[in-house]
Amino acid sequence: MEPLGNEMIHIHQEFIHQEFIRQETRLHLALKQSGLVDPPLVKRFLPALGEAMCRVGTRLKEKPYRKLSPEEASAPTFMIML
């Protein structure tokens, strides 16, 4: 992936993370003012988990991997048996 594309992904992820924090803050303040209890932890945790998984996946895609030589990439003879 090109460096400009990586930078755009990081900017987008940071924006999404900040928006999630703002949303959680607004929700907490609205619930506090209304006297209601907070929603279950699972409902608040799942969106954050999804965002974290997206960030990890993006970092894994960015990580450079060593290309295998044809000898390393070929399957061993015991795996080719039918």
Buried (B, 14 or more C-beta within 10 A) or exposed (E): EEEEEBEEBBEEBEEBBEEBEEEBEEEEEEEEEEEEEEEEEEEBEEEEEEBEEBBEEBEEEEEEEEEEEEEEEEEEEEEEEE
